[in-house]
Amino acid sequence: MPPRSPSWNGPSPPSFAEPRRAPPARRGGARAEQVVHAVRAAGTGGFMNAHHDQDIEWDVLGVHREREAGLHAPALAQTMDWLRDLLRTNGGGCTPVHRVLDIGSGPGLVTCLLAHTFPDAEVVAVDQSPGVLERVRSRAVAQGIGSRVVTRLRKSPGEFGSPDSADLIWIPNGFHRVGDQEAALRSVAGCLRPGGLVAVAGSGLPPRFLPRDIGMGRPGLQARLDAAAEEAFGDMRDQLPGSVRTVEDWPAMLARAGLIPSGTRSFFTDLPSPLGMLAREHLQMHLSRLHDQIGDRLEPEDRTTLECLMDSATCTGILGRPDAFYLTATTVHTARSCRRF
């Protein structure tokens, strides 16, 4: 049976109290449920996640990825502009960009953006899932850049070699699912051409999307969700094969890999209330994933509140709340290889 909504603790805003139809999660119907299922099955994504093509409908999962990229499009565009400027100002010179590696490409959203940003470059999408790489190829062809986007199937960073040398290497999620992150960085650094740039997109600001007191359950839910997610993440890293505990000082890690740190910036996505449906649907998927990943770590009251936020049939769910917003940031760390004269 569906969870019973916790009682509303504060004064009821009219927009919550008035009976109304839930906004169009229903328009997706079974399709929305497919997306939730696919996102749950895929976990958090990234190069080192176990992909099982036979179990995951990648066309459905792609809906979630594309939705997320749409929300972050301005921040991603700013990131690409910054990387292009860094490569243009390499010690007073300019590093021509002929080859780009996108390590852990997923379905190719950033791969294609890299190809548009560097129109003279071949962009290599690297992932461990054949199904995902097929999506990359289809997306590139649809955008008219199929001749410059190629794919490589790799199971681990250690499989890179000189044929994969590049002028720019983009690493999303900072190798968080690699046991020995520093060894992975050293492997990737060996692929960088003189004067080239590595960009590691790490965690910046976890998504914020609700006020401290949401009128149901105990105030401060998001802080407790973050704490449970951090604990689960730490447990996941401890269980990785060859796990090595590392102080996640990315500039220092890049320097130990033989590179020269060249700047760190954070890029924000800030969508105030009233929030559009695209962002609301993305947050519903985010909450569903949290429920599956950390639900057993939460107190019963918090778990019930989380389930109510996921509920598309009530106005207290994330799809209908007037107080929902979306604020997050990704921090990008860069370093370059020594230029040879």
N, C-alpha and C positions, 0 to 999 in steps of 0.2 A: 504494500500500500504506500501511496505517496506520503512524505513526511508532513506532519501537522505544522502549520506555520506558528512560530513563536508569537506570543502576545506582543502587541505594539506597546512599548513602554512610555512613549511620550505623546504629546498632542498630535492628533492625526492631521497632516496637511490635507487640504481638500483634494489635491491631485492623487493622493493615495487612498483616501477614504471613499471617493466616488467610485461606484462600480463601473468598469469599462472593459472593453476587450483588450487582451494583451496585444501589443504591437506585433507586427508580422513575423514572429518566428514561425507562425502557422503557415505563412506563405511558403516556407520551405518544406513544411510537413515532414514526410519520411526522409526527404533529402537532408534536412537539418540533422535528423537523428543519425544518418549515415556519416555526416561530417564529424559529429561528436564521437561516434564509434571509431572512425579512422584516426582522429587525432589522439584518442586515448591509446589506440594500438601502437601508434608511432612514437609515443612518449614525447620528449622535448626536441627531437630532431638532432642534427649535427652529425659530423663525420664519423664519430665512433659509435653511434647508436646501432643496434642490431636491426637491420632492415629485413623484413620477410615479405618479398613481393607477392607471394601466393596468398598471404593473409591480409594485406592492406590494399584497399582500393586507392591507388595513387591519384586517380582522377578526382576522387572525393577529397582526399587530403589536400590536393592542390587548391581547392576552394578556400580552405583555411589559410594556406600559405599566401595566396594572392590577396586575400582580405587583409592579412597582417601587413603585407608589403604596401597595399594601398594606404593604410593608415600612416605608415612610416615613410611614404614616398618623399615628402619634402626634406626630412632628415637624411634619408639616403642620398638624395641629390646634393645636399650640402657636403656630405661625407665625400662623395666622388669629386666634387669641385676642390675640396681641400687636398685630397691625394694628388690630383692633377697639378695643383699649384706647388706642392712639395717636390714633385718630380721636375717641375720647370725651374726650380730654384735650388738645384743640387750643387752647393758650394760655388755659386756663381755661374754654373753651367746648366745644361739641360739634359736630362736623361731621356733619350727617345724610348718610347714604349712600344716594343714590337711583340711582346708576349706577356700575358697575364695568366696567373693561376688562381682559380677560385677553389680553395680546398674545403670540401664539405659543402658543395654547391647547393644541395637540395634541388628543387625543381627548376632552378635557373633564373630566378627573379633578379638576383644581384649579378649573375653571370651576364645577362643581357644588358643590364645597366652599365657594367664595366665595358662591354663592347661598344656601347653608344658613347661612353665618355672618352674612350681611346680608340678612335675610328681607324687607326693604322695598325692596330694590334690584333693578333690571334689570341682569343680567350679560351683557356682550357678549364672546363668544368670537371672537378675531381670529386668522386663520391664512391661509396662502396655498394650502391644499389643500382643494378641494371635498369630497373623500372624508373627510378628517379632520373637517370641519365637520358632515358628515352624522352622524358618530359622536357628536359633541357633542349634536346635537339628539335623537338616539335615547336617549342616556344621560339627558339632562334630563327627557325625557318619562317614562322608566322610574322616575325618582326623584320624580315628581310636581311638578317645578318647570319644566316645559316652557313655561309661560306667561311666565316671567321670564328665560329664557335665550334670547338671540338670537345669531345668527352673522353675521360680516362677513368677506367675502373681500377680503384686502388683499395686495398683492405687496411693499410696502415701507412703512416707517414714514412716509415722506413723503406717503403717501396719506391720512393722518389729517387731519381738519379739524374745525371747530367742531361739526358734528353728532355727533361722537364724544366730546364733552366728558364728563368723569367726575369723581367724587369720590374714587375709588381706581383706580390703574392698577397692575396686577401684570405684571412683566416677568421671566419665567424666563430663565435662561442669559445674562442681561446683554448681549444684542445681540452675542454673540461672533462671529456670522457676518454682521455688518453691517460693511462696509468702514470707514465713518466713524461710530464709536459715539457720539461727542459730538454730531454732527449729528442722529442718531436720537434722542438724549435731548432735544435742544432741540425737535424736532418733537413728541415725546410730551408734554413739559412744557407746550407750548401748548394741549394738550387738557385740562389739569387745571383744575377749577373752583377758585375762591378757597377756601383752607383745605383743599383736597384733598391726597391723599397718593400719592406714587409709591413702589413697593417693587420693588427690583431684587434678584432672587435670583442671586447670583454663586457662584463656586466657593468652597468652604470647605476641606474636607478630602477629598482623593480617597479612594475606598473602600479600606479596609485589610481584608484577609480571611485572611491567612496569616502564620505566624511567619517570622522572617528565614531560618531554615534549615528547609526542608521535607523534607529527606532525599533529594532528587534534584536533580541539577543543581548549579549554583554558588549558595551562599547569597546573599541579597540580591536575589532576582528582582524583588520588587515595586518596589524603588527604581529598578531599571533599566527596568522597564515604565513607571513614572512619567516618567522622564527621556526615554524615546523618545516617549511621548505628548505631553509638553510641546514637544518639537522638532517633531513633526508638526503640533501645533496652531499653533505659530508660523509654519510654512511655509504652512498653510492661510490664516492671516490675511494673510500677505504677498501671496497670490495673489487675494484678494478684489477685485472692482472698486472703485476709489476708496479703496483701503486707506490708512488714516492711522494711524501708530503713536501710541499713547496710553498714558501712564502710567495704569495701571488703579487709580487712587485714586478709588473710586466716590463717596465723600462730596464730594471736590473736583470731580469731573465733574458731579455733580448740582447743586452750587453754581454752577458755570459755566453751567449750563443755566437759571439764574435761580431755582432752588429753595433752600429752607432745609433743610439736613440735620437730621434729627430722630431719628437713632439707628440703630445697627447691632447686630444680634444673630446668633449662630450657633445652629443647631438640629441636635441630634445624633440619629442613629440608631445605637444600640449593642446589637447582638445577639451575646451571647457563645456560645461553643461549649458543648454540642453544638448545631449550627445546624440549624434546621428545613429541610424540603425546599423550601418556597417561596423562602427566601433562597438555597439552593444552586442552584436552577434559574435564579434571577436572575443569580447569579454566573457560571454557565455561559454565559449569553447575553453577559454583560459580557466574559468572556474570549474568546468567539468574535469579538466585535466588535473587541477589541484585536488579535487575531490578524490580522484582515483589514486593519486600519488601520495597524498598525505592525510586522507580522511581518517585513517586508523590512528593517526597521531594527535588528533584533535579531541578536545572535550566534547561530550555528547551535545551540549548546547551549541557549541560552535559548529559542529558538523550539521546540526539541524538548520542553523542559520544559513550555512553555505548551500545546503540543498534548497532552501527557499529562494535564495538568490539565483540559483540555476533554473528555477521553475518558470517556464515560459507562459504559464496560464494565469499568473497572478500579477497584480500591479506592483507588488513588492519585489518581484524578480528583477534582475539586471536589465531585462529587455524593456521594462516599463518605468523604472524609477526616474523621477525628474532630477534627483540629486547626483546621478552618475556623471562622471567625467573621465578623462583618460590622460594621464601624465606619465611619461617614462623617458629614459635616456639611455643611450648606448655610448660607452666610452671606447675610443679607438686609440690604440698605442701604435706608434710607428717607429721603425728603425731602418737604416740603410746599410748596405755593404760599402766597404771602402772603394772609392774610385781609383782605378789604376791609371797612372800617367806615363 
